[in-house]
Amino acid sequence: HVAMQFLRYEACGSQAGVEAELTRLLSEGFLNARQVQAVNRRWIGDFFQTELGQRLQKGQGILREFKFSILEEGQTLGERLTGEKLLLQGVVDCCLMEDDGITILDFKTDRIRPGGEAAAAARYAIQVRTYGQALSRIFEKPVKRLLLYFFQTGRLQEVSYTKA
C-alpha cells in the first residue's frame, strides 16, 4: 500500500517498469530496503494491467493521497448524531477527476479469499462514502463511483453511493 503512494503510475506498464519504480523509491528514500522487499510486485503489476490501472497510467485528472478536513452535519453519519457538528478528516488514496464527476479508488491489502470482496467492502462502506461526500463538497462535483481494489484477489468492488 505504501508503494502505491509514491509509484509513478505512468512507469508501471510492465513488471520491469514496476521493478524500476521500486528501485527508484529505494534510491530516493521513499521506501527502505525492507519495505521494498515486502512489496508484492505481481499484485502491483496485475493492477496496472486492469482497465482502471491503464487509465491511471495516462495520468489525466488524478489526485493521489488527497488529505481533507471538513465540518459536517452529524446526521449525515447517523440519526443519533443529529444536531452535532463533526470534523471529518481523511486521506483519499486516489481519485479520478472528470468533467462529469469523481471516481474514488481506495486500495486495500486485506487478506481475503476470492469472492470475499463484497463482505470486505461492506466494512469500508462508511469510509468511502464519507470520502465521496467530502470530495463532492470540496470540488462541487457529483460522485460517479466509489471503488475498492483488493490486491489480494486482484478484484475491484464498487460501493453504492447515495448523497446524504
Secondary structure by P-SEA (a helix, b strand, c coil): ccccccccccccccaaaaaaaaaaaaaaccccaaaaaacaaaaaaaaaacaaaaaaaacccccccccbbbbbccccccccccccccbbbbbbcbbbbcccbbbbbbbbbccccccaaaaaaaaaaaaaaaaaaaaaaaccccccbbbbbcccccbbbbbbbbcc
